Amino acid sequence: MTLNKDLVLYAEQKKDMCVQYDTIPEELFKKFGVNRGLRDLNGKGVLTGLTNISKVVSFKKVDGVKTPCEGELWYRGYRVENLIDDLKPDEFGFEKTAYLLLFGEIPTKEQLVEFTTMLKNGRKLPTNFTRDVIMKAPSKDIMNSMTRSILTLASYDPMTADLTVENSLRQCLQLIANFPMLAVYGYHAYNHYENDSSMYIHRPDHNLSTAENFLMMLRPDKKYTELEAKVLDVALMLHMEHGGGNNSTFTTRVVTSAGTDTYSAIAAAMSSLKGPKHGGANIKVMEMMADIRANVKHWDDRDEVKAYLGKILNGEAFDKKGLIYGMGHAVYSLSDPRERVFRSYVEDLAVAKHQEKQMGLYNMIEEVAPELIAEKRNIFKGVSPNVDFYSGFVYEMLDIPQELYTPLFAIARIVGWSAHRIEEMIGMNKIIRPAYKSVMEEVD
Protein backbone atom coordinates (compact mmCIF):
# COMPACT_ATOMS: atom_id res chain seq x y z
CA MET A 1 0.00 0.00 0.00
CA THR A 2 1.33 3.43 -0.91
CA LEU A 3 1.08 6.23 1.60
CA ASN A 4 -1.52 8.93 1.07
CA LYS A 5 0.72 11.99 0.97
CA ASP A 6 -2.15 14.36 1.69
CA LEU A 7 -2.99 12.46 4.88
CA VAL A 8 0.68 12.40 5.89
CA LEU A 9 0.92 16.18 5.51
CA TYR A 10 -2.41 16.78 7.25
CA ALA A 11 -1.42 14.62 10.24
CA GLU A 12 1.89 16.48 10.55
CA GLN A 13 0.05 19.80 10.56
CA LYS A 14 -2.46 18.68 13.19
CA LYS A 15 0.00 17.01 15.57
CA ASP A 16 0.56 20.21 17.59
CA MET A 17 -3.17 20.57 18.20
CA CYS A 18 -3.28 17.06 19.65
CA VAL A 19 -0.33 17.84 21.91
CA GLN A 20 -1.97 21.12 23.00
CA TYR A 21 -5.33 19.64 23.98
CA ASP A 22 -4.28 16.13 25.07
CA THR A 23 -1.50 17.09 27.50
CA ILE A 24 -2.70 16.92 31.10
CA PRO A 25 -0.63 18.72 33.77
CA GLU A 26 1.35 16.39 36.01
CA GLU A 27 0.00 18.01 39.18
CA LEU A 28 -3.58 16.96 38.33
CA PHE A 29 -2.65 13.29 38.57
CA LYS A 30 -1.37 13.89 42.10
CA LYS A 31 -4.31 16.14 43.01
CA PHE A 32 -6.91 13.51 42.14
CA GLY A 33 -4.86 10.52 43.33
CA VAL A 34 -4.65 8.89 39.92
CA ASN A 35 -2.26 5.95 39.76
CA ARG A 36 -0.81 6.24 36.27
CA GLY A 37 -0.32 2.90 34.60
CA LEU A 38 -2.40 1.39 37.42
CA ARG A 39 0.71 1.57 39.61
CA ASP A 40 1.14 3.62 42.79
CA LEU A 41 4.09 5.94 43.49
CA ASN A 42 6.11 3.00 44.83
CA GLY A 43 5.52 0.99 41.68
CA LYS A 44 3.03 -1.43 43.24
CA GLY A 45 0.18 -2.50 40.99
CA VAL A 46 -3.35 -1.39 41.82
CA LEU A 47 -5.42 -4.42 42.82
CA THR A 48 -7.95 -5.08 40.05
CA GLY A 49 -8.82 -8.74 40.44
CA LEU A 50 -8.26 -12.14 42.03
CA THR A 51 -6.78 -15.25 40.44
CA ASN A 52 -6.05 -18.90 41.25
CA ILE A 53 -3.70 -19.35 38.30
CA SER A 54 -0.34 -17.95 39.38
CA LYS A 55 1.47 -15.81 41.92
CA VAL A 56 4.41 -13.42 41.69
CA VAL A 57 6.29 -12.66 44.92
CA SER A 58 8.85 -9.86 45.29
CA PHE A 59 8.35 -8.71 48.91
CA LYS A 60 7.67 -10.45 52.21
CA LYS A 61 6.79 -9.12 55.65
CA VAL A 62 9.64 -9.51 58.13
CA ASP A 63 8.73 -8.46 61.67
CA GLY A 64 5.78 -6.58 60.23
CA VAL A 65 7.94 -4.66 57.73
CA LYS A 66 7.59 -5.05 53.98
CA THR A 67 11.00 -6.31 52.87
CA PRO A 68 12.38 -7.07 49.38
CA CYS A 69 13.02 -10.77 48.83
CA GLU A 70 14.29 -13.11 46.17
CA GLY A 71 11.60 -13.30 43.50
CA GLU A 72 9.20 -16.23 43.32
CA LEU A 73 6.91 -17.37 40.52
CA TRP A 74 4.19 -19.92 41.30
CA TYR A 75 1.97 -21.83 38.85
CA ARG A 76 -1.20 -23.24 40.44
CA GLY A 77 0.53 -23.62 43.82
CA TYR A 78 3.87 -24.92 42.52
CA ARG A 79 7.17 -23.01 42.33
CA VAL A 80 8.15 -22.82 38.66
CA GLU A 81 11.74 -23.91 39.37
CA ASN A 82 10.43 -27.05 41.05
CA LEU A 83 8.32 -27.88 37.99
CA ILE A 84 11.45 -27.62 35.85
CA ASP A 85 13.70 -29.50 38.29
CA ASP A 86 11.20 -32.38 38.48
CA LEU A 87 11.42 -33.04 34.74
CA LYS A 88 13.32 -36.16 33.71
CA PRO A 89 16.41 -35.60 31.52
CA ASP A 90 14.57 -36.72 28.37
CA GLU A 91 11.22 -35.11 29.30
CA PHE A 92 9.81 -31.87 27.92
CA GLY A 93 7.70 -29.70 30.21
CA PHE A 94 5.67 -27.35 28.01
CA GLU A 95 2.72 -29.70 27.60
CA LYS A 96 2.65 -30.82 31.24
CA THR A 97 2.80 -27.21 32.46
CA ALA A 98 0.10 -26.15 30.01
CA TYR A 99 -2.19 -28.81 31.45
CA LEU A 100 -1.43 -27.57 34.97
CA LEU A 101 -2.20 -23.93 34.15
CA LEU A 102 -5.40 -24.73 32.25
CA PHE A 103 -6.89 -27.36 34.55
CA GLY A 104 -5.29 -26.69 37.94
CA GLU A 105 -3.56 -30.04 38.49
CA ILE A 106 -0.36 -31.74 37.40
CA PRO A 107 -1.53 -34.40 34.93
CA THR A 108 -1.18 -38.11 35.55
CA LYS A 109 0.67 -40.10 32.91
CA GLU A 110 -2.64 -41.04 31.26
CA GLN A 111 -3.98 -37.46 31.38
CA LEU A 112 -0.77 -36.13 29.84
CA VAL A 113 -0.92 -38.65 26.99
CA GLU A 114 -4.53 -37.67 26.30
CA PHE A 115 -3.72 -33.94 26.46
CA THR A 116 -0.66 -34.14 24.19
CA THR A 117 -2.71 -36.21 21.74
CA MET A 118 -5.32 -33.44 21.65
CA LEU A 119 -2.60 -30.86 20.90
CA LYS A 120 -1.02 -33.08 18.25
CA ASN A 121 -4.37 -33.57 16.54
CA GLY A 122 -4.89 -29.81 16.70
CA ARG A 123 -1.66 -29.03 14.84
CA LYS A 124 -3.50 -28.68 11.58
CA LEU A 125 -4.56 -25.53 9.73
CA PRO A 126 -7.62 -25.31 7.45
CA THR A 127 -7.13 -26.44 3.85
CA ASN A 128 -4.98 -23.96 1.89
CA PHE A 129 -4.82 -21.61 4.90
CA THR A 130 -1.02 -21.33 4.66
CA ARG A 131 -1.23 -20.38 0.98
CA ASP A 132 -4.34 -18.19 1.06
CA VAL A 133 -3.77 -16.33 4.34
CA ILE A 134 -0.22 -16.59 5.67
CA MET A 135 1.56 -16.24 2.33
CA LYS A 136 -0.55 -13.32 1.20
CA ALA A 137 0.72 -9.87 2.27
CA PRO A 138 3.69 -11.28 4.24
CA SER A 139 5.14 -8.94 6.82
CA LYS A 140 8.46 -8.53 8.65
CA ASP A 141 6.29 -8.03 11.73
CA ILE A 142 5.40 -11.66 12.41
CA MET A 143 3.21 -10.62 15.35
CA ASN A 144 0.98 -8.73 12.91
CA SER A 145 1.01 -11.72 10.57
CA MET A 146 -0.03 -14.05 13.40
CA THR A 147 -2.74 -11.68 14.61
CA ARG A 148 -4.23 -11.52 11.13
CA SER A 149 -4.16 -15.33 10.95
CA ILE A 150 -5.86 -15.64 14.37
CA LEU A 151 -8.70 -13.35 13.33
CA THR A 152 -9.04 -15.14 9.98
CA LEU A 153 -9.26 -18.52 11.74
CA ALA A 154 -12.47 -17.23 13.32
CA SER A 155 -14.15 -17.29 9.91
CA TYR A 156 -13.31 -21.00 9.56
CA ASP A 157 -14.89 -21.85 12.92
CA PRO A 158 -18.69 -22.45 12.73
CA MET A 159 -18.90 -21.92 16.52
CA THR A 160 -16.93 -18.67 16.80
CA ALA A 161 -19.75 -16.86 18.60
CA ASP A 162 -20.48 -19.68 21.07
CA LEU A 163 -19.32 -18.24 24.40
CA THR A 164 -19.72 -21.34 26.53
CA VAL A 165 -16.73 -22.31 28.65
CA GLU A 166 -16.29 -25.65 26.88
CA ASN A 167 -16.28 -24.06 23.43
CA SER A 168 -13.86 -21.33 24.48
CA LEU A 169 -11.59 -24.00 25.96
CA ARG A 170 -11.70 -25.94 22.68
CA GLN A 171 -10.76 -22.81 20.75
CA CYS A 172 -7.91 -22.01 23.17
CA LEU A 173 -6.49 -25.53 22.82
CA GLN A 174 -6.70 -25.25 19.04
CA LEU A 175 -4.81 -21.94 19.08
CA ILE A 176 -2.17 -23.28 21.49
CA ALA A 177 -1.57 -26.10 18.99
CA ASN A 178 -1.58 -23.75 15.98
CA PHE A 179 0.64 -20.94 17.28
CA PRO A 180 4.03 -22.52 16.39
CA MET A 181 2.87 -23.02 12.79
CA LEU A 182 1.43 -19.50 12.50
CA ALA A 183 4.76 -18.07 13.70
CA VAL A 184 7.18 -20.21 11.69
CA TYR A 185 5.15 -20.20 8.47
CA GLY A 186 4.68 -16.44 8.78
CA TYR A 187 8.44 -16.03 9.03
CA HIS A 188 9.15 -18.31 6.06
CA ALA A 189 6.66 -16.39 3.91
CA TYR A 190 8.31 -13.08 4.83
CA ASN A 191 11.80 -14.52 4.32
CA HIS A 192 10.86 -15.78 0.87
CA TYR A 193 8.90 -12.84 -0.52
CA GLU A 194 10.72 -9.98 1.20
CA ASN A 195 14.28 -11.36 1.56
CA ASP A 196 14.25 -13.37 -1.68
CA SER A 197 15.28 -16.56 0.15
CA SER A 198 14.18 -20.11 -0.41
CA MET A 199 10.93 -21.17 1.21
CA TYR A 200 10.14 -24.50 2.79
CA ILE A 201 7.06 -25.48 4.78
CA HIS A 202 7.61 -28.47 7.07
CA ARG A 203 4.52 -30.06 8.53
CA PRO A 204 4.59 -30.65 12.31
CA ASP A 205 5.62 -34.08 13.54
CA HIS A 206 3.06 -35.64 15.89
CA ASN A 207 5.82 -37.47 17.75
CA LEU A 208 7.61 -34.27 18.78
CA SER A 209 7.07 -31.78 21.59
CA THR A 210 6.16 -28.14 21.00
CA ALA A 211 9.79 -27.01 21.38
CA GLU A 212 11.08 -29.75 19.06
CA ASN A 213 8.44 -28.99 16.44
CA PHE A 214 9.31 -25.30 16.46
CA LEU A 215 12.99 -25.96 15.76
CA MET A 216 12.21 -28.69 13.22
CA MET A 217 9.77 -26.51 11.25
CA LEU A 218 12.12 -23.51 11.33
CA ARG A 219 15.27 -25.18 10.04
CA PRO A 220 15.80 -26.25 6.40
CA ASP A 221 17.33 -29.59 7.44
CA LYS A 222 14.84 -30.15 10.30
CA LYS A 223 17.76 -30.98 12.61
CA TYR A 224 18.33 -29.89 16.22
CA THR A 225 20.16 -31.21 19.27
CA GLU A 226 18.55 -32.50 22.44
CA LEU A 227 20.14 -29.62 24.40
CA GLU A 228 18.74 -27.03 21.97
CA ALA A 229 15.22 -28.40 22.30
CA LYS A 230 15.54 -28.69 26.09
CA VAL A 231 16.67 -25.08 26.52
CA LEU A 232 13.86 -23.82 24.29
CA ASP A 233 11.34 -25.94 26.22
CA VAL A 234 12.49 -24.38 29.52
CA ALA A 235 12.25 -20.90 27.97
CA LEU A 236 8.66 -21.62 26.96
CA MET A 237 7.81 -22.87 30.46
CA LEU A 238 9.22 -19.72 32.05
CA HIS A 239 7.28 -17.43 29.71
CA MET A 240 3.91 -19.23 29.90
CA GLU A 241 2.36 -17.20 32.68
CA HIS A 242 3.14 -14.24 34.90
CA GLY A 243 0.11 -13.23 36.93
CA GLY A 244 -3.01 -11.41 35.81
CA GLY A 245 -1.52 -7.93 35.97
CA ASN A 246 0.90 -8.02 33.05
CA ASN A 247 -0.31 -5.93 30.13
CA SER A 248 -1.28 -8.66 27.66
CA THR A 249 -2.97 -10.90 30.24
CA PHE A 250 -4.90 -7.95 31.65
CA THR A 251 -5.91 -7.11 28.07
CA THR A 252 -7.19 -10.67 27.67
CA ARG A 253 -9.32 -10.34 30.78
CA VAL A 254 -10.62 -6.88 29.86
CA VAL A 255 -11.86 -7.90 26.40
CA THR A 256 -13.12 -11.25 27.71
CA SER A 257 -15.21 -9.37 30.29
CA ALA A 258 -16.87 -7.49 27.43
CA GLY A 259 -18.18 -10.80 26.03
CA THR A 260 -15.99 -11.03 22.95
CA ASP A 261 -15.04 -14.31 21.25
CA THR A 262 -11.82 -16.24 21.85
CA TYR A 263 -10.13 -15.24 18.59
CA SER A 264 -10.72 -11.53 19.25
CA ALA A 265 -9.50 -11.85 22.85
CA ILE A 266 -6.26 -13.58 21.83
CA ALA A 267 -5.72 -11.12 18.96
CA ALA A 268 -6.05 -8.25 21.45
CA ALA A 269 -3.47 -9.91 23.72
CA MET A 270 -1.12 -10.28 20.74
CA SER A 271 -1.42 -6.57 19.99
CA SER A 272 -0.45 -5.81 23.57
CA LEU A 273 2.46 -8.26 23.72
CA LYS A 274 4.17 -6.95 20.59
CA GLY A 275 4.96 -3.62 22.25
CA PRO A 276 8.67 -2.99 23.03
CA LYS A 277 7.75 -2.31 26.68
CA HIS A 278 6.32 -5.83 26.97
CA GLY A 279 7.12 -8.78 24.71
CA GLY A 280 9.64 -6.97 22.53
CA ALA A 281 12.01 -6.17 25.39
CA ASN A 282 14.58 -8.87 24.56
CA ILE A 283 15.14 -7.35 21.11
CA LYS A 284 16.20 -4.10 22.79
CA VAL A 285 18.64 -6.13 24.89
CA MET A 286 20.13 -7.67 21.75
CA GLU A 287 20.48 -4.27 20.08
CA MET A 288 22.18 -2.90 23.21
CA MET A 289 24.54 -5.88 23.42
CA ALA A 290 25.57 -5.43 19.78
CA ASP A 291 26.34 -1.79 20.56
CA ILE A 292 28.39 -2.77 23.64
CA ARG A 293 30.38 -5.38 21.68
CA ALA A 294 31.15 -2.77 19.03
CA ASN A 295 32.32 -0.13 21.52
CA VAL A 296 34.03 -2.12 24.28
CA LYS A 297 37.34 -3.57 23.12
CA HIS A 298 38.10 -5.81 26.10
CA TRP A 299 34.96 -7.67 27.20
CA ASP A 300 36.70 -9.04 30.30
CA ASP A 301 37.86 -5.60 31.50
CA ARG A 302 35.49 -4.68 34.31
CA ASP A 303 36.45 -1.01 34.34
CA GLU A 304 36.00 -0.63 30.60
CA VAL A 305 32.62 -2.37 30.65
CA LYS A 306 31.50 -0.28 33.61
CA ALA A 307 32.59 2.96 31.94
CA TYR A 308 30.57 2.25 28.81
CA LEU A 309 27.52 1.13 30.78
CA GLY A 310 27.81 4.46 32.61
CA LYS A 311 27.60 6.27 29.27
CA ILE A 312 24.48 4.28 28.37
CA LEU A 313 22.93 5.09 31.74
CA ASN A 314 23.76 8.78 31.32
CA GLY A 315 22.07 8.88 27.92
CA GLU A 316 25.37 9.39 26.10
CA ALA A 317 25.52 6.06 24.25
CA PHE A 318 23.39 3.46 22.47
CA ASP A 319 19.84 4.86 22.01
CA LYS A 320 20.44 7.85 24.35
CA LYS A 321 17.44 6.92 26.54
CA GLY A 322 19.48 6.26 29.67
CA LEU A 323 18.34 2.65 30.08
CA ILE A 324 20.32 -0.56 30.51
CA TYR A 325 17.87 -2.99 28.94
CA GLY A 326 17.28 -6.32 30.67
CA MET A 327 17.91 -4.81 34.08
CA GLY A 328 15.11 -4.32 36.59
CA HIS A 329 11.50 -5.42 36.56
CA ALA A 330 8.17 -3.78 37.28
CA VAL A 331 7.43 -6.34 40.01
CA TYR A 332 10.58 -8.16 41.15
CA SER A 333 13.06 -6.53 43.50
CA LEU A 334 16.12 -8.62 44.43
CA SER A 335 15.87 -11.14 41.60
CA ASP A 336 13.72 -12.49 38.78
CA PRO A 337 13.22 -16.22 39.47
CA ARG A 338 12.92 -16.92 35.75
CA GLU A 339 16.37 -15.45 35.13
CA ARG A 340 17.86 -17.45 38.01
CA VAL A 341 16.48 -20.71 36.61
CA PHE A 342 17.31 -19.89 33.00
CA ARG A 343 20.93 -18.83 33.55
CA SER A 344 22.29 -22.37 34.07
CA TYR A 345 20.66 -23.54 30.83
CA VAL A 346 22.07 -20.52 29.02
CA GLU A 347 25.56 -21.34 30.31
CA ASP A 348 25.28 -24.97 29.13
CA LEU A 349 24.16 -23.83 25.69
CA ALA A 350 26.94 -21.22 25.50
CA VAL A 351 29.53 -23.95 26.12
CA ALA A 352 27.95 -26.20 23.47
CA LYS A 353 27.91 -23.31 20.98
CA HIS A 354 31.45 -22.10 21.89
CA GLN A 355 30.10 -18.74 23.04
CA GLU A 356 31.88 -18.62 26.42
CA LYS A 357 33.37 -15.19 25.66
CA GLN A 358 29.94 -13.69 25.01
CA MET A 359 28.60 -15.44 28.10
CA GLY A 360 31.39 -13.81 30.09
CA LEU A 361 30.31 -10.38 28.84
CA TYR A 362 26.73 -11.06 29.90
CA ASN A 363 27.91 -12.17 33.34
CA MET A 364 30.04 -9.04 33.64
CA ILE A 365 27.11 -6.76 32.79
CA GLU A 366 24.84 -8.68 35.18
CA GLU A 367 27.34 -7.94 37.96
CA VAL A 368 28.18 -4.33 37.10
CA ALA A 369 24.87 -2.86 35.90
CA PRO A 370 22.94 -3.13 39.21
CA GLU A 371 25.80 -1.37 41.01
CA LEU A 372 25.76 1.49 38.50
CA ILE A 373 21.99 1.85 38.57
CA ALA A 374 22.02 1.92 42.39
CA GLU A 375 24.67 4.66 42.29
CA LYS A 376 23.02 6.85 39.66
CA ARG A 377 19.30 6.32 40.19
CA ASN A 378 16.99 7.01 43.10
CA ILE A 379 15.31 3.61 43.25
CA PHE A 380 12.87 2.24 45.83
CA LYS A 381 13.83 -1.41 45.39
CA GLY A 382 16.69 -3.57 44.21
CA VAL A 383 17.66 -3.96 40.57
CA SER A 384 18.53 -7.31 39.02
CA PRO A 385 18.56 -8.84 35.53
CA ASN A 386 15.20 -10.04 34.24
CA VAL A 387 14.48 -13.01 32.00
CA ASP A 388 14.70 -10.82 28.87
CA PHE A 389 18.38 -10.20 29.59
CA TYR A 390 19.27 -13.74 28.53
CA SER A 391 16.37 -14.91 26.33
CA GLY A 392 17.52 -13.01 23.25
CA PHE A 393 21.04 -14.45 23.65
CA VAL A 394 19.57 -17.95 23.81
CA TYR A 395 17.48 -17.41 20.69
CA GLU A 396 20.54 -16.04 18.90
CA MET A 397 22.55 -19.16 19.81
CA LEU A 398 19.63 -21.27 18.55
CA ASP A 399 19.85 -19.42 15.20
CA ILE A 400 16.33 -18.11 15.64
CA PRO A 401 15.85 -14.85 13.67
CA GLN A 402 14.94 -11.75 15.67
CA GLU A 403 11.62 -11.50 13.85
CA LEU A 404 10.54 -14.59 15.83
CA TYR A 405 11.65 -13.49 19.32
CA THR A 406 8.32 -11.95 20.34
CA PRO A 407 6.26 -14.62 18.53
CA LEU A 408 8.10 -17.22 20.64
CA PHE A 409 6.95 -15.32 23.72
CA ALA A 410 3.40 -15.54 22.36
CA ILE A 411 3.71 -19.30 21.70
CA ALA A 412 4.35 -19.68 25.43
CA ARG A 413 2.10 -16.96 26.85
CA ILE A 414 -1.06 -18.02 24.99
CA VAL A 415 -1.33 -20.78 27.61
CA GLY A 416 -1.56 -18.16 30.37
CA TRP A 417 -3.93 -16.01 28.32
CA SER A 418 -6.19 -19.03 27.81
CA ALA A 419 -6.22 -19.89 31.50
CA HIS A 420 -7.10 -16.31 32.43
CA ARG A 421 -9.82 -16.13 29.75
CA ILE A 422 -11.48 -19.23 31.18
CA GLU A 423 -11.12 -17.97 34.76
CA GLU A 424 -12.62 -14.61 33.79
CA MET A 425 -15.58 -16.32 32.09
CA ILE A 426 -16.26 -18.60 35.05
CA GLY A 427 -15.63 -16.39 38.04
CA MET A 428 -16.21 -12.73 37.18
CA ASN A 429 -19.27 -12.07 34.98
CA LYS A 430 -18.80 -8.31 35.17
CA ILE A 431 -17.37 -6.02 32.52
CA ILE A 432 -14.07 -4.40 33.53
CA ARG A 433 -14.68 -0.68 33.34
CA PRO A 434 -12.27 1.52 35.32
CA ALA A 435 -13.05 5.21 35.85
CA TYR A 436 -11.40 8.23 34.24
CA LYS A 437 -12.00 11.64 35.79
CA SER A 438 -12.61 14.36 33.25
CA VAL A 439 -10.53 17.54 33.62
CA MET A 440 -11.98 19.03 30.44
CA GLU A 441 -12.88 22.71 30.42
CA GLU A 442 -16.46 23.34 29.36
CA VAL A 443 -16.92 25.75 26.45
CA ASP A 444 -20.04 27.87 25.87
RARA-V34516 format. One record per residue. RES is the residue in three letters. SS is DSSP state (H for helix, E for strand, L for the rest). Layout:
((RES | SS) (RES | SS))
This chain:
((MET | L) (THR | L) (LEU | L) (ASN | L) (LYS | H) (ASP | H) (LEU | H) (VAL | H) (LEU | H) (TYR | H) (ALA | H) (GLU | H) (GLN | H) (LYS | H) (LYS | H) (ASP | H) (MET | H) (CYS | H) (VAL | H) (GLN | H) (TYR | H) (ASP | H) (THR | L) (ILE | L) (PRO | L) (GLU | H) (GLU | H) (LEU | H) (PHE | H) (LYS | H) (LYS | H) (PHE | L) (GLY | L) (VAL | L) (ASN | L) (ARG | H) (GLY | H) (LEU | H) (ARG | E) (ASP | L) (LEU | L) (ASN | L) (GLY | L) (LYS | L) (GLY | E) (VAL | L) (LEU | L) (THR | L) (GLY | L) (LEU | L) (THR | L) (ASN | L) (ILE | L) (SER | E) (LYS | E) (VAL | E) (VAL | E) (SER | E) (PHE | E) (LYS | E) (LYS | E) (VAL | E) (ASP | L) (GLY | L) (VAL | E) (LYS | E) (THR | E) (PRO | E) (CYS | E) (GLU | E) (GLY | E) (GLU | E) (LEU | E) (TRP | E) (TYR | E) (ARG | L) (GLY | L) (TYR | E) (ARG | E) (VAL | H) (GLU | H) (ASN | H) (LEU | H) (ILE | H) (ASP | H) (ASP | L) (LEU | L) (LYS | L) (PRO | L) (ASP | L) (GLU | L) (PHE | L) (GLY | L) (PHE | H) (GLU | H) (LYS | H) (THR | H) (ALA | H) (TYR | H) (LEU | H) (LEU | H) (LEU | H) (PHE | H) (GLY | L) (GLU | L) (ILE | L) (PRO | L) (THR | L) (LYS | H) (GLU | H) (GLN | H) (LEU | H) (VAL | H) (GLU | H) (PHE | H) (THR | H) (THR | H) (MET | H) (LEU | H) (LYS | H) (ASN | H) (GLY | H) (ARG | L) (LYS | L) (LEU | L) (PRO | L) (THR | L) (ASN | L) (PHE | H) (THR | H) (ARG | H) (ASP | H) (VAL | H) (ILE | H) (MET | L) (LYS | L) (ALA | L) (PRO | L) (SER | L) (LYS | L) (ASP | L) (ILE | H) (MET | H) (ASN | H) (SER | H) (MET | H) (THR | H) (ARG | H) (SER | H) (ILE | H) (LEU | H) (THR | H) (LEU | H) (ALA | H) (SER | H) (TYR | H) (ASP | L) (PRO | L) (MET | L) (THR | L) (ALA | L) (ASP | L) (LEU | L) (THR | L) (VAL | H) (GLU | H) (ASN | H) (SER | H) (LEU | H) (ARG | H) (GLN | H) (CYS | H) (LEU | H) (GLN | H) (LEU | H) (ILE | H) (ALA | H) (ASN | H) (PHE | H) (PRO | H) (MET | H) (LEU | H) (ALA | H) (VAL | H) (TYR | H) (GLY | H) (TYR | H) (HIS | H) (ALA | H) (TYR | H) (ASN | H) (HIS | H) (TYR | H) (GLU | L) (ASN | L) (ASP | L) (SER | L) (SER | L) (MET | L) (TYR | L) (ILE | L) (HIS | L) (ARG | L) (PRO | L) (ASP | L) (HIS | L) (ASN | L) (LEU | L) (SER | L) (THR | H) (ALA | H) (GLU | H) (ASN | H) (PHE | H) (LEU | H) (MET | H) (MET | H) (LEU | H) (ARG | L) (PRO | L) (ASP | L) (LYS | L) (LYS | L) (TYR | L) (THR | L) (GLU | H) (LEU | H) (GLU | H) (ALA | H) (LYS | H) (VAL | H) (LEU | H) (ASP | H) (VAL | H) (ALA | H) (LEU | H) (MET | H) (LEU | H) (HIS | H) (MET | L) (GLU | L) (HIS | L) (GLY | L) (GLY | L) (GLY | L) (ASN | L) (ASN | H) (SER | H) (THR | H) (PHE | H) (THR | H) (THR | H) (ARG | H) (VAL | H) (VAL | H) (THR | H) (SER | H) (ALA | L) (GLY | L) (THR | L) (ASP | L) (THR | H) (TYR | H) (SER | H) (ALA | H) (ILE | H) (ALA | H) (ALA | H) (ALA | H) (MET | H) (SER | H) (SER | H) (LEU | H) (LYS | L) (GLY | L) (PRO | L) (LYS | L) (HIS | L) (GLY | L) (GLY | L) (ALA | H) (ASN | H) (ILE | H) (LYS | H) (VAL | H) (MET | H) (GLU | H) (MET | H) (MET | H) (ALA | H) (ASP | H) (ILE | H) (ARG | H) (ALA | H) (ASN | H) (VAL | L) (LYS | L) (HIS | L) (TRP | L) (ASP | L) (ASP | L) (ARG | H) (ASP | H) (GLU | H) (VAL | H) (LYS | H) (ALA | H) (TYR | H) (LEU | H) (GLY | H) (LYS | H) (ILE | H) (LEU | H) (ASN | L) (GLY | L) (GLU | L) (ALA | L) (PHE | L) (ASP | L) (LYS | L) (LYS | L) (GLY | L) (LEU | L) (ILE | L) (TYR | L) (GLY | L) (MET | E) (GLY | L) (HIS | L) (ALA | L) (VAL | L) (TYR | L) (SER | L) (LEU | L) (SER | E) (ASP | L) (PRO | H) (ARG | H) (GLU | H) (ARG | H) (VAL | H) (PHE | H) (ARG | H) (SER | H) (TYR | H) (VAL | H) (GLU | H) (ASP | H) (LEU | H) (ALA | H) (VAL | H) (ALA | H) (LYS | L) (HIS | L) (GLN | L) (GLU | H) (LYS | H) (GLN | H) (MET | H) (GLY | H) (LEU | H) (TYR | H) (ASN | H) (MET | H) (ILE | H) (GLU | H) (GLU | H) (VAL | H) (ALA | H) (PRO | H) (GLU | H) (LEU | H) (ILE | H) (ALA | H) (GLU | H) (LYS | H) (ARG | L) (ASN | L) (ILE | L) (PHE | L) (LYS | L) (GLY | L) (VAL | L) (SER | L) (PRO | E) (ASN | L) (VAL | L) (ASP | H) (PHE | H) (TYR | H) (SER | H) (GLY | H) (PHE | H) (VAL | H) (TYR | H) (GLU | H) (MET | H) (LEU | L) (ASP | L) (ILE | L) (PRO | L) (GLN | H) (GLU | H) (LEU | H) (TYR | H) (THR | H) (PRO | H) (LEU | H) (PHE | H) (ALA | H) (ILE | H) (ALA | H) (ARG | H) (ILE | H) (VAL | H) (GLY | H) (TRP | H) (SER | H) (ALA | H) (HIS | H) (ARG | H) (ILE | H) (GLU | H) (GLU | H) (MET | H) (ILE | H) (GLY | H) (MET | L) (ASN | L) (LYS | L) (ILE | L) (ILE | L) (ARG | L) (PRO | L) (ALA | L) (TYR | L) (LYS | L) (SER | L) (VAL | L) (MET | L) (GLU | L) (GLU | L) (VAL | L) (ASP | L))
